[in-house]
Amino acid sequence: MAFATPQRCKTEVLKFESESDVAVALAKYTADLSAKFVKDKGSFSVVLSGGSLIDTLRKLVESPYKESVDWSKWLIFWVDERVVPLDDKDSNYLLATRGFLSKVPIPPGNIYAINDKLSPEGAADNYEERLRRLVASKVIPVSSATGFPKFDLMLLGMGPDGHVASLFPTRQQRYEKKRWVTFITDSPKPPPPRITFTFPVINSAAEIAMVVTGPELANTTKAVLHPHRGSPLLPAAEVSAEEELTWFLDKDAASQL
Ligand SMILES: O=C1O[C@H](COP(=O)(O)O)[C@@H](O)[C@H](O)[C@H]1O
């Protein structure tokens, strides 16, 4: 079990009047990071979540960013995915395709969906193997601090139980320290079969945005950002970034802080 005190990295907590204001700020933050990483390293690797995050990204696919972002340099990955067909209503890939990817010209070869023909274990092995090949060919760098792949930006959501990706408080995947990608067959949130990045990979990202909106997340946000010393840590409290972790909260989610 993980107990408070949580890991500390450079962390900024941004609070906005409304979810719409979060969407506006998140679009600018993401577009600015895209410009920085494309200038510095020639590409921008972005790791998406499912859930409400995709809708909150909606301003990024509108003007001015739709035209100004260099989408040709983007590489898209998923921090977690439900092991269902890619055209299933529960697929994070389908959600992202409908709400985001179909609206901008990211080269299809730069979009790394899971292999939906495999078992959960097989899909996790396959995704990790493909990541290892991208690292070997230097498409994705390795963190010199941890030895795990270092993605440029992870866009994460949080569930009311404090889960991030498919790392749930009551499941052992949150403690995995060696694998890059693991699987779960009994997710407490449906659908049960999923694959997920592990914490060593999540916490090796250069930048992480935790995007949390809505009153149902107010108590969990407080428990994560101000954990009681000695109490068990929720998974979201274990997120850290190599460069900066930025929380994007609306007034409702921030109401208990
Ligand atoms: O099941 C999942 O849940 C989390 C949180 O989703 P939200 O709708 O509460 O924002 C999401 O980040 C994850 O990718 C997804 O698979």
The ligand as an ORCA input file, in Angstrom:
! r2SCAN-3c Opt
* xyz 0 1
  O     -12.295      4.677    -17.309
  C     -11.644      5.689    -17.420
  O     -11.817      6.677    -16.520
  C     -10.901      7.764    -16.348
  C     -11.672      8.939    -15.780
  O     -12.750      9.243    -16.658
  P     -13.737     10.460    -16.395
  O     -14.882     10.285    -17.363
  O     -14.159     10.373    -14.959
  O     -12.975     11.706    -16.703
  C     -10.187      8.091    -17.657
  O      -9.178      9.037    -17.417
  C      -9.644      6.799    -18.260
  O      -8.883      7.064    -19.421
  C     -10.808      5.923    -18.603
  O     -10.420      4.707    -19.237
*
